[in-house]
Amino acid sequence: MSPRDSYHHGNLRAELIEAALAEARRSGPDAIGLRSITRQLRVSPNATYRHFADRQALIAAVAQAIQGKMAEEMRMRMPPKDERAPAHSRLRAVGLGYIAFARAEPGWFDTAFFGQPDDPAVTMDLVSVSVPAPFTLLIGALDDMVDAGELSTRRREGAEWACWSSVHGFAQLVLHGPLSSQSDEVVTLLAERVVDDIIAGIH
């Protein structure tokens, strides 16, 4: 047994997640295998199980990491909160950023939102851990519109679900549906139409 096999170093959890992120980026959640990643890192299975009880626990951690990366890229597109930019421009950036991330990182996108288990009890437990970071950004952008007087409190209630389902559904059509054969230029124009229409709709 090599020194690395016998030494449960403190960074193993982070290394497992990084290795799984690389696999997911290439091929989505189905590519994440606990045993294969263990062999890749040359560590013992027992060392791995100290950090993740099973493959699904690793996927849940990877999904959370991807959602954080996604939110950060979305946040970079958002204009600062000030009186010179309308509040809805932040919501527009959130929506377009969500779609852009899905297009740029399809493997990560599928892992972030479709790598969770089918067991409702397990799913509920995982969902209760934290709200997805991109969803938190969406909620904040909508609340900013209320604060700026661009959205009434009556129209604000439940608006996050209309917004999220629209951009998420569009992303799925681009990645796995009829829009997958369209050019980048066409998809970009359609993405802007979807986001602008949903903003007009919640008004």
C-alpha positions in Angstrom: 0.0 0.0 0.0 1.4 3.4 -1.0 1.7 6.2 1.6 -1.3 8.0 -0.1 -3.4 4.8 0.3 -2.8 4.7 4.1 -2.8 8.4 4.9 -6.2 10.0 5.1 -5.1 13.5 4.3 -7.2 16.5 5.3 -7.9 17.6 1.7 -9.5 14.3 0.6 -13.1 15.6 0.6 -12.1 18.6 -1.6 -10.1 16.3 -3.9 -13.0 13.9 -4.3 -15.3 16.8 -5.2 -12.8 18.2 -7.7 -12.4 14.8 -9.3 -16.1 14.4 -9.5 -16.5 17.9 -10.9 -14.1 17.0 -13.7 -16.1 13.8 -14.6 -19.4 15.6 -14.4 -18.2 18.4 -16.6 -17.3 15.9 -19.4 -20.3 13.6 -19.2 -22.8 14.6 -16.6 -23.9 12.9 -13.3 -23.8 9.4 -14.8 -20.0 9.7 -15.1 -19.5 10.1 -11.4 -18.4 6.8 -9.9 -17.2 6.6 -6.3 -14.9 3.6 -7.0 -13.4 5.0 -10.1 -12.6 8.3 -8.5 -11.2 6.5 -5.5 -8.8 4.6 -7.8 -8.0 7.8 -9.7 -6.9 9.5 -6.4 -5.2 6.3 -5.2 -6.9 6.3 -1.8 -8.6 3.5 0.0 -12.4 3.1 -0.2 -12.5 3.4 3.6 -10.9 6.8 3.4 -13.6 7.9 0.9 -16.5 6.7 3.1 -15.2 8.9 5.9 -16.4 11.8 3.8 -19.2 10.5 1.7 -21.5 7.6 2.7 -22.2 6.7 -0.9 -22.1 7.9 -4.5 -25.3 9.9 -4.1 -23.8 11.8 -1.2 -20.9 12.7 -3.4 -23.2 13.8 -6.2 -25.2 16.0 -3.8 -22.0 17.8 -2.8 -20.9 18.2 -6.4 -24.3 19.6 -7.3 -24.0 22.1 -4.6 -20.5 23.1 -5.7 -21.8 23.5 -9.3 -24.7 25.6 -8.2 -22.3 27.9 -6.4 -20.2 28.3 -9.6 -23.3 28.9 -11.6 -24.5 31.6 -9.2 -21.1 33.3 -9.3 -21.2 33.6 -13.1 -24.7 34.8 -13.0 -23.8 37.4 -10.3 -20.9 38.7 -12.5 -23.5 39.6 -15.2 -25.7 41.6 -12.8 -25.4 45.4 -12.8 -24.8 47.0 -9.5 -27.8 48.1 -7.5 -28.1 51.9 -8.0 -30.6 54.4 -9.3 -29.1 54.5 -12.8 -30.0 51.0 -13.8 -33.6 49.7 -13.6 -34.1 46.9 -11.1 -35.4 44.6 -13.7 -32.0 44.7 -15.4 -30.7 42.5 -12.6 -33.5 40.0 -13.1 -32.7 39.9 -16.8 -29.0 39.2 -16.1 -30.0 36.4 -13.7 -32.2 34.8 -16.4 -29.7 35.1 -19.2 -26.8 34.1 -17.0 -28.7 30.9 -16.0 -29.2 30.0 -19.7 -25.7 30.9 -20.6 -24.3 28.6 -17.9 -26.4 25.7 -19.1 -25.2 26.2 -22.7 -21.6 26.5 -21.7 -21.5 23.7 -19.2 -24.1 21.1 -20.1 -22.5 18.3 -18.0 -22.4 20.5 -14.9 -25.9 21.8 -15.5 -27.4 18.3 -15.7 -25.5 17.3 -12.6 -26.6 20.4 -10.6 -30.3 19.8 -11.2 -30.7 16.2 -12.4 -28.1 14.3 -10.4 -30.3 13.9 -7.3 -31.8 10.5 -6.2 -35.3 9.4 -7.2 -36.3 8.4 -3.7 -38.6 11.2 -2.5 -37.6 10.8 1.1 -33.9 11.2 0.2 -34.6 14.1 -2.2 -36.6 16.0 0.4 -33.7 15.6 2.9 -31.2 16.9 0.3 -33.4 19.8 -0.7 -33.9 20.8 2.9 -30.1 21.3 3.3 -30.0 24.6 1.3 -31.7 26.6 -1.3 -29.8 26.4 -4.7 -27.6 29.4 -5.0 -29.0 30.4 -8.4 -32.5 30.3 -7.0 -31.4 32.6 -4.1 -30.1 35.1 -6.7 -33.4 35.0 -8.5 -35.4 35.7 -5.3 -33.1 38.6 -4.5 -33.5 40.1 -7.9 -37.3 39.9 -7.6 -37.2 41.5 -4.2 -35.0 44.3 -5.6 -37.8 45.0 -8.1 -40.3 45.3 -5.3 -38.0 47.6 -3.3 -37.6 49.8 -6.4 -41.3 50.0 -7.1 -41.1 48.0 -10.3 -43.1 45.0 -9.0 -46.1 45.0 -6.8 -46.2 42.7 -3.7 -49.2 41.0 -5.2 -47.4 40.2 -8.4 -44.2 39.3 -6.5 -45.8 36.3 -4.7 -44.7 33.1 -6.5 -43.0 35.0 -9.3 -39.8 33.0 -8.7 -41.5 29.8 -9.9 -42.7 31.4 -13.1 -39.2 32.8 -13.8 -37.3 29.7 -12.9 -39.5 27.3 -14.8 -39.3 29.5 -17.9 -35.5 29.7 -18.1 -35.0 26.2 -16.9 -37.4 24.8 -19.5 -35.7 26.8 -22.2 -32.3 25.5 -21.2 -33.6 22.0 -21.4 -34.9 22.6 -24.9 -31.5 23.9 -25.9 -29.5 21.1 -24.4 -31.8 18.1 -25.1 -34.7 19.3 -27.2 -35.5 20.8 -30.6 -33.4 23.9 -30.0 -30.2 21.8 -29.8 -29.7 22.0 -33.5 -30.1 25.8 -33.8 -27.2 28.2 -34.2 -25.7 30.1 -31.2 -27.1 33.3 -32.7 -30.6 32.0 -32.9 -30.5 30.5 -29.4 -29.2 33.8 -28.0 -32.0 35.8 -29.6 -34.6 33.3 -28.4 -33.1 33.3 -24.9 -33.4 37.1 -24.8 -37.0 36.9 -26.0 -37.9 34.3 -23.3 -36.4 36.4 -20.5 -37.8 39.7 -21.7 -41.3 38.1 -22.0 -41.3 36.6 -18.6 -40.2 40.0 -17.1 -43.0 41.7 -19.0 -45.4 39.0 -17.8 -44.7 39.3 -14.1 -45.2 43.0 -14.4 
